[in-house]
């Protein structure tokens, strides 16, 4: 499986019209072959404040039918403290 990027997405808040805490953080990663990847968490709490995030692995645009969009995996919830 080819991996284009690995991202953390902060779940949206449904209590207000705009969510100042919403964010998408692209993580650096290394491919160890055989479907094994190692990714680095954000450097500090200014980039990723503590809390729950959805972790997505994105396949390249070339693998989509239209060639226009990256293909996301199912989300896995992770907690950053």
N, CA, C and O atoms as a Tinker XYZ file with bonds, in Angstrom:
   324  protein
     1  N      0.841000   -1.175000    0.000000    73     2
     2  CA     0.000000    0.000000    0.000000    64     1     3
     3  C      0.890000    1.244000    0.000000    63     2     4     5
     4  O      1.787000    1.376000    0.833000    81     3
     5  N      0.639000    2.124000   -0.915000    73     3     6
     6  CA     1.348000    3.388000   -0.947000    64     5     7
     7  C      0.689000    4.369000    0.010000    63     6     8     9
     8  O     -0.537000    4.467000    0.064000    81     7
     9  N      1.502000    5.093000    0.762000    73     7    10
    10  CA     0.988000    6.095000    1.695000    64     9    11
    11  C      1.491000    7.459000    1.247000    63    10    12    13
    12  O      2.693000    7.660000    1.073000    81    11
    13  N      0.564000    8.393000    1.063000    73    11    14
    14  CA     0.926000    9.755000    0.667000    64    13    15
    15  C      1.204000   10.612000    1.888000    63    14    16    17
    16  O      2.171000   11.373000    1.910000    81    15
    17  N      0.349000   10.490000    2.918000    73    15    18
    18  CA     0.525000   11.288000    4.128000    64    17    19
    19  C     -0.224000   10.669000    5.298000    63    18    20    21
    20  O     -1.135000    9.860000    5.123000    81    19
    21  N      0.183000   11.071000    6.494000    73    19    22
    22  CA    -0.461000   10.654000    7.743000    64    21    23
    23  C     -0.835000   11.937000    8.470000    63    22    24    25
    24  O      0.001000   12.823000    8.647000    81    23
    25  N     -2.104000   12.035000    8.895000    73    23    26
    26  CA    -2.583000   13.278000    9.501000    64    25    27
    27  C     -3.348000   13.012000   10.796000    63    26    28    29
    28  O     -3.950000   11.956000   10.990000    81    27
    29  N     -3.298000   14.015000   11.673000    73    27    30
    30  CA    -4.141000   14.051000   12.861000    64    29    31
    31  C     -5.187000   15.131000   12.631000    63    30    32    33
    32  O     -4.857000   16.233000   12.193000    81    31
    33  N     -6.446000   14.821000   12.924000    73    31    34
    34  CA    -7.529000   15.782000   12.776000    64    33    35
    35  C     -8.229000   15.899000   14.124000    63    34    36    37
    36  O     -8.669000   14.899000   14.692000    81    35
    37  N     -8.327000   17.112000   14.626000    73    35    38
    38  CA    -9.032000   17.362000   15.895000    64    37    39
    39  C    -10.534000   17.290000   15.616000    63    38    40    41
    40  O    -11.021000   17.985000   14.725000    81    39
    41  N    -11.280000   16.463000   16.358000    73    39    42
    42  CA   -12.732000   16.389000   16.133000    64    41    43
    43  C    -13.393000   17.752000   16.349000    63    42    44    45
    44  O    -12.973000   18.539000   17.198000    81    43
    45  N    -14.416000   18.003000   15.576000    73    43    46
    46  CA   -15.115000   19.286000   15.649000    64    45    47
    47  C    -15.985000   19.378000   16.891000    63    46    48    49
    48  O    -16.502000   18.375000   17.384000    81    47
    49  N    -16.135000   20.591000   17.382000    73    47    50
    50  CA   -17.030000   20.869000   18.496000    64    49    51
    51  C    -18.390000   21.244000   17.924000    63    50    52    53
    52  O    -18.472000   22.006000   16.961000    81    51
    53  N    -19.451000   20.716000   18.509000    73    51    54
    54  CA   -20.792000   21.010000   17.993000    64    53    55
    55  C    -21.525000   22.026000   18.860000    63    54    56    57
    56  O    -22.740000   22.180000   18.736000    81    55
    57  N    -20.806000   22.719000   19.732000    73    55    58
    58  CA   -21.475000   23.650000   20.647000    64    57    59
    59  C    -21.537000   25.083000   20.134000    63    58    60    61
    60  O    -22.278000   25.899000   20.682000    81    59
    61  N    -20.773000   25.403000   19.092000    73    59    62
    62  CA   -20.732000   26.781000   18.605000    64    61    63
    63  C    -20.732000   26.808000   17.074000    63    62    64    65
    64  O    -20.505000   25.788000   16.424000    81    63
    65  N    -20.986000   27.971000   16.520000    73    63    66
    66  CA   -21.011000   28.132000   15.072000    64    65    67
    67  C    -19.643000   28.022000   14.428000    63    66    68    69
    68  O    -19.533000   27.536000   13.302000    81    67
    69  N    -18.591000   28.465000   15.119000    73    67    70
    70  CA   -17.242000   28.286000   14.598000    64    69    71
    71  C    -16.400000   27.593000   15.660000    63    70    72    73
    72  O    -16.606000   27.784000   16.858000    81    71
    73  N    -15.469000   26.802000   15.212000    73    71    74
    74  CA   -14.660000   25.989000   16.118000    64    73    75
    75  C    -13.203000   26.414000   15.988000    63    74    76    77
    76  O    -12.516000   26.017000   15.046000    81    75
    77  N    -12.736000   27.217000   16.928000    73    75    78
    78  CA   -11.366000   27.726000   16.882000    64    77    79
    79  C    -10.326000   26.651000   17.203000    63    78    80    81
    80  O     -9.129000   26.879000   17.024000    81    79
    81  N    -10.768000   25.486000   17.673000    73    79    82
    82  CA    -9.844000   24.412000   18.035000    64    81    83
    83  C     -9.685000   23.386000   16.908000    63    82    84    85
    84  O     -8.872000   22.470000   17.028000    81    83
    85  N    -10.442000   23.524000   15.822000    73    83    86
    86  CA   -10.355000   22.573000   14.712000    64    85    87
    87  C     -8.995000   22.698000   14.039000    63    86    88    89
    88  O     -8.516000   23.809000   13.810000    81    87
    89  N     -8.372000   21.574000   13.722000    73    87    90
    90  CA    -7.071000   21.589000   13.066000    64    89    91
    91  C     -6.784000   20.274000   12.364000    63    90    92    93
    92  O     -7.340000   19.232000   12.712000    81    91
    93  N     -5.915000   20.337000   11.380000    73    91    94
    94  CA    -5.419000   19.164000   10.659000    64    93    95
    95  C     -3.898000   19.271000   10.673000    63    94    96    97
    96  O     -3.335000   20.255000   10.195000    81    95
    97  N     -3.245000   18.266000   11.218000    73    95    98
    98  CA    -1.793000   18.304000   11.398000    64    97    99
    99  C     -1.161000   17.193000   10.567000    63    98   100   101
   100  O     -1.420000   16.015000   10.810000    81    99
   101  N     -0.337000   17.557000    9.592000    73    99   102
   102  CA     0.367000   16.573000    8.781000    64   101   103
   103  C      1.607000   16.113000    9.548000    63   102   104   105
   104  O      2.379000   16.936000   10.040000    81   103
   105  N      1.791000   14.799000    9.647000    73   103   106
   106  CA     2.897000   14.227000   10.406000    64   105   107
   107  C      3.988000   13.719000    9.469000    63   106   108   109
   108  O      3.698000   13.199000    8.391000    81   107
   109  N      5.242000   13.874000    9.884000    73   107   110
   110  CA     6.330000   13.285000    9.109000    64   109   111
   111  C      6.367000   11.791000    9.424000    63   110   112   113
   112  O      6.074000   11.374000   10.544000    81   111
   113  N      6.733000   10.987000    8.414000    73   111   114
   114  CA     6.745000    9.540000    8.627000    64   113   115
   115  C      7.838000    8.882000    7.801000    63   114   116   117
   116  O      8.358000    9.466000    6.851000    81   115
   117  N      8.178000    7.652000    8.183000    73   115   118
   118  CA     9.174000    6.851000    7.483000    64   117   119
   119  C      8.554000    5.513000    7.125000    63   118   120   121
   120  O      7.785000    4.946000    7.902000    81   119
   121  N      8.892000    5.014000    5.948000    73   119   122
   122  CA     8.401000    3.722000    5.467000    64   121   123
   123  C      9.452000    2.659000    5.758000    63   122   124   125
   124  O     10.584000    2.749000    5.284000    81   123
   125  N      9.071000    1.647000    6.543000    73   123   126
   126  CA     9.990000    0.560000    6.875000    64   125   127
   127  C      9.745000   -0.667000    6.011000    63   126   128   129
   128  O     10.358000   -1.710000    6.239000    81   127
   129  N      8.864000   -0.564000    5.028000    73   127   130
   130  CA     8.565000   -1.679000    4.131000    64   129   131
   131  C      7.578000   -2.652000    4.755000    63   130   132   133
   132  O      7.421000   -2.700000    5.975000    81   131
   133  N      6.923000   -3.415000    3.915000    73   131   134
   134  CA     5.968000   -4.413000    4.391000    64   133   135
   135  C      4.741000   -3.808000    5.064000    63   134   136   137
   136  O      4.098000   -4.462000    5.884000    81   135
   137  N      4.414000   -2.572000    4.724000    73   135   138
   138  CA     3.251000   -1.919000    5.332000    64   137   139
   139  C      3.510000   -1.357000    6.715000    63   138   140   141
   140  O      2.570000   -1.001000    7.425000    81   139
   141  N      4.781000   -1.272000    7.109000    73   139   142
   142  CA     5.141000   -0.723000    8.422000    64   141   143
   143  C      5.644000    0.715000    8.268000    63   142   144   145
   144  O      6.542000    0.998000    7.475000    81   143
   145  N      5.037000    1.613000    9.052000    73   143   146
   146  CA     5.392000    3.025000    9.011000    64   145   147
   147  C      5.631000    3.526000   10.420000    63   146   148   149
   148  O      4.995000    3.073000   11.371000    81   147
   149  N      6.554000    4.464000   10.542000    73   147   150
   150  CA     6.797000    5.130000   11.818000    64   149   151
   151  C      6.537000    6.605000   11.590000    63   150   152   153
   152  O      7.071000    7.198000   10.653000    81   151
   153  N      5.706000    7.206000   12.459000    73   151   154
   154  CA     5.429000    8.632000   12.314000    64   153   155
   155  C      5.797000    9.356000   13.586000    63   154   156   157
   156  O      5.817000    8.771000   14.669000    81   155
   157  N      6.091000   10.641000   13.445000    73   155   158
   158  CA     6.489000   11.479000   14.573000    64   157   159
   159  C      5.310000   12.313000   15.035000    63   158   160   161
   160  O      4.589000   12.892000   14.222000    81   159
   161  N      5.116000   12.372000   16.346000    73   159   162
   162  CA     4.052000   13.196000   16.904000    64   161   163
   163  C      4.474000   14.666000   16.841000    63   162   164   165
   164  O      5.659000   14.964000   16.693000    81   163
   165  N      3.519000   15.576000   16.951000    73   163   166
   166  CA     3.853000   17.009000   16.919000    64   165   167
   167  C      4.849000   17.389000   18.014000    63   166   168   169
   168  O      4.873000   16.786000   19.088000    81   167
   169  N      5.665000   18.393000   17.723000    73   167   170
   170  CA     6.769000   18.773000   18.605000    64   169   171
   171  C      6.333000   19.351000   19.942000    63   170   172   173
   172  O      7.020000   19.164000   20.946000    81   171
   173  N      5.189000   20.059000   19.974000    73   171   174
   174  CA     4.791000   20.689000   21.229000    64   173   175
   175  C      3.276000   20.895000   21.273000    63   174   176   177
   176  O      2.569000   20.614000   20.305000    81   175
   177  N      2.792000   21.388000   22.411000    73   175   178
   178  CA     1.350000   21.547000   22.611000    64   177   179
   179  C      0.783000   22.778000   21.902000    63   178   180   181
   180  O     -0.435000   22.961000   21.882000    81   179
   181  N      1.625000   23.615000   21.329000    73   179   182
   182  CA     1.117000   24.724000   20.516000    64   181   183
   183  C      0.611000   24.205000   19.169000    63   182   184   185
   184  O     -0.349000   24.733000   18.607000    81   183
   185  N      1.265000   23.176000   18.671000    73   183   186
   186  CA     0.857000   22.567000   17.407000    64   185   187
   187  C     -0.334000   21.635000   17.632000    63   186   188   189
   188  O     -1.303000   21.664000   16.874000    81   187
   189  N     -0.256000   20.815000   18.671000    73   187   190
   190  CA    -1.322000   19.854000   18.980000    64   189   191
   191  C     -1.649000   19.922000   20.468000    63   190   192   193
   192  O     -1.029000   19.219000   21.266000    81   191
   193  N     -2.613000   20.757000   20.855000    73   191   194
   194  CA    -3.008000   20.818000   22.261000    64   193   195
   195  C     -3.493000   19.450000   22.744000    63   194   196   197
   196  O     -4.014000   18.668000   21.949000    81   195
   197  N     -3.331000   19.152000   24.031000    73   195   198
   198  CA    -3.760000   17.853000   24.546000    64   197   199
   199  C     -5.233000   17.577000   24.248000    63   198   200   201
   200  O     -6.064000   18.486000   24.235000    81   199
   201  N     -5.529000   16.319000   24.012000    73   199   202
   202  CA    -6.902000   15.912000   23.746000    64   201   203
   203  C     -6.964000   14.767000   22.756000    63   202   204   205
   204  O     -5.947000   14.160000   22.422000    81   203
   205  N     -8.166000   14.480000   22.293000    73   203   206
   206  CA    -8.379000   13.393000   21.344000    64   205   207
   207  C     -8.262000   13.896000   19.913000    63   206   208   209
   208  O     -8.664000   15.015000   19.595000    81   207
   209  N     -7.700000   13.043000   19.054000    73   207   210
   210  CA    -7.525000   13.328000   17.636000    64   209   211
   211  C     -7.906000   12.088000   16.841000    63   210   212   213
   212  O     -7.857000   10.967000   17.349000    81   211
   213  N     -8.286000   12.305000   15.589000    73   211   214
   214  CA    -8.517000   11.201000   14.664000    64   213   215
   215  C     -7.258000   11.070000   13.807000    63   214   216   217
   216  O     -6.783000   12.053000   13.238000    81   215
   217  N     -6.727000    9.864000   13.720000    73   215   218
   218  CA    -5.531000    9.587000   12.930000    64   217   219
   219  C     -5.968000    8.972000   11.603000    63   218   220   221
   220  O     -6.677000    7.966000   11.584000    81   219
   221  N     -5.544000    9.580000   10.492000    73   219   222
   222  CA    -5.855000    9.081000    9.157000    64   221   223
   223  C     -4.576000    8.804000    8.388000    63   222   224   225
   224  O     -3.591000    9.529000    8.526000    81   223
   225  N     -4.593000    7.753000    7.577000    73   223   226
   226  CA    -3.537000    7.472000    6.610000    64   225   227
   227  C     -4.154000    7.755000    5.247000    63   226   228   229
   228  O     -5.229000    7.242000    4.936000    81   227
   229  N     -3.483000    8.567000    4.428000    73   227   230
   230  CA    -4.023000    8.954000    3.125000    64   229   231
   231  C     -3.233000    8.311000    1.991000    63   230   232   233
   232  O     -2.004000    8.373000    1.961000    81   231
   233  N     -3.956000    7.695000    1.061000    73   231   234
   234  CA    -3.335000    7.127000   -0.135000    64   233   235
   235  C     -3.217000    8.228000   -1.188000    63   234   236   237
   236  O     -3.958000    9.209000   -1.134000    81   235
   237  N     -2.302000    8.082000   -2.138000    73   235   238
   238  CA    -2.085000    9.120000   -3.149000    64   237   239
   239  C     -3.301000    9.360000   -4.044000    63   238   240   241
   240  O     -4.152000    8.486000   -4.206000    81   239
   241  N     -3.367000   10.561000   -4.622000    73   239   242
   242  CA    -4.443000   10.925000   -5.547000    64   241   243
   243  C     -4.523000    9.967000   -6.730000    63   242   244   245
   244  O     -5.613000    9.665000   -7.216000    81   243
   245  N     -3.368000    9.487000   -7.193000    73   243   246
   246  CA    -3.324000    8.624000   -8.372000    64   245   247
   247  C     -4.111000    7.330000   -8.169000    63   246   248   249
   248  O     -4.518000    6.703000   -9.148000    81   247
   249  N     -4.334000    6.918000   -6.920000    73   247   250
   250  CA    -5.064000    5.680000   -6.654000    64   249   251
   251  C     -6.578000    5.878000   -6.605000    63   250   252   253
   252  O     -7.330000    4.907000   -6.526000    81   251
   253  N     -7.028000    7.145000   -6.652000    73   251   254
   254  CA    -8.473000    7.389000   -6.660000    64   253   255
   255  C     -9.007000    7.257000   -8.085000    63   254   256   257
   256  O     -8.249000    7.353000   -9.050000    81   255
   257  N    -10.293000    7.041000   -8.209000    73   255   258
   258  CA   -10.906000    6.879000   -9.526000    64   257   259
   259  C    -10.757000    8.157000  -10.353000    63   258   260   261
   260  O    -10.430000    8.098000  -11.538000    81   259
   261  N    -10.996000    9.310000   -9.727000    73   259   262
   262  CA   -10.927000   10.576000  -10.460000    64   261   263
   263  C     -9.503000   11.110000  -10.593000    63   262   264   265
   264  O     -9.209000   11.895000  -11.495000    81   263
   265  N     -8.624000   10.683000   -9.692000    73   263   266
   266  CA    -7.267000   11.223000   -9.673000    64   265   267
   267  C     -7.200000   12.609000   -9.063000    63   266   268   269
   268  O     -6.166000   13.273000   -9.147000    81   267
   269  N     -8.299000   13.061000   -8.443000    73   267   270
   270  CA    -8.383000   14.409000   -7.895000    64   269   271
   271  C     -8.205000   14.478000   -6.377000    63   270   272   273
   272  O     -7.788000   15.511000   -5.854000    81   271
   273  N     -8.518000   13.386000   -5.663000    73   271   274
   274  CA    -8.530000   13.424000   -4.198000    64   273   275
   275  C     -7.732000   12.279000   -3.603000    63   274   276   277
   276  O     -7.680000   11.183000   -4.160000    81   275
   277  N     -7.106000   12.549000   -2.453000    73   275   278
   278  CA    -6.436000   11.486000   -1.712000    64   277   279
   279  C     -7.487000   10.601000   -1.053000    63   278   280   281
   280  O     -8.591000   11.064000   -0.767000    81   279
   281  N     -7.161000    9.351000   -0.810000    73   279   282
   282  CA    -8.111000    8.398000   -0.238000    64   281   283
   283  C     -7.779000    8.194000    1.238000    63   282   284   285
   284  O     -6.702000    7.688000    1.553000    81   283
   285  N     -8.696000    8.584000    2.170000    73   283   286
   286  CA    -8.420000    8.420000    3.603000    64   285   287
   287  C     -8.760000    7.024000    4.097000    63   286   288   289
   288  O     -9.644000    6.359000    3.556000    81   287
   289  N     -8.052000    6.590000    5.126000    73   287   290
   290  CA    -8.382000    5.344000    5.811000    64   289   291
   291  C     -9.536000    5.606000    6.762000    63   290   292   293
   292  O    -10.012000    6.736000    6.873000    81   291
   293  N     -9.986000    4.563000    7.447000    73   291   294
   294  CA   -10.909000    4.766000    8.577000    64   293   295
   295  C    -10.131000    5.457000    9.672000    63   294   296   297
   296  O     -8.931000    5.226000    9.827000    81   295
   297  N    -10.806000    6.307000   10.439000    73   295   298
   298  CA   -10.140000    7.035000   11.526000    64   297   299
   299  C     -9.900000    6.120000   12.721000    63   298   300   301
   300  O    -10.697000    5.230000   13.018000    81   299
   301  N     -8.793000    6.360000   13.389000    73   299   302
   302  CA    -8.479000    5.721000   14.655000    64   301   303
   303  C     -8.316000    6.861000   15.661000    63   302   304   305
   304  O     -7.518000    7.773000   15.442000    81   303
   305  N     -9.073000    6.814000   16.768000    73   303   306
   306  CA    -8.955000    7.863000   17.777000    64   305   307
   307  C     -7.707000    7.631000   18.620000    63   306   308   309
   308  O     -7.455000    6.517000   19.080000    81   307
   309  N     -6.931000    8.692000   18.817000    73   307   310
   310  CA    -5.743000    8.650000   19.663000    64   309   311
   311  C     -5.837000    9.805000   20.651000    63   310   312   313
   312  O     -6.490000   10.812000   20.381000    81   311
   313  N     -5.182000    9.652000   21.792000    73   311   314
   314  CA    -5.186000   10.704000   22.800000    64   313   315
   315  C     -3.771000   11.235000   22.969000    63   314   316   317
   316  O     -2.836000   10.466000   23.189000    81   315
   317  N     -3.617000   12.542000   22.868000    73   315   318
   318  CA    -2.326000   13.198000   23.092000    64   317   319
   319  C     -2.413000   13.902000   24.430000    63   318   320   321
   320  O     -3.315000   14.705000   24.668000    81   319
   321  N     -1.455000   13.590000   25.310000    73   319   322
   322  CA    -1.479000   14.228000   26.631000    64   321   323
   323  C     -0.322000   15.181000   26.799000    63   322   324
   324  O     -0.185000   15.806000   27.850000    81   323
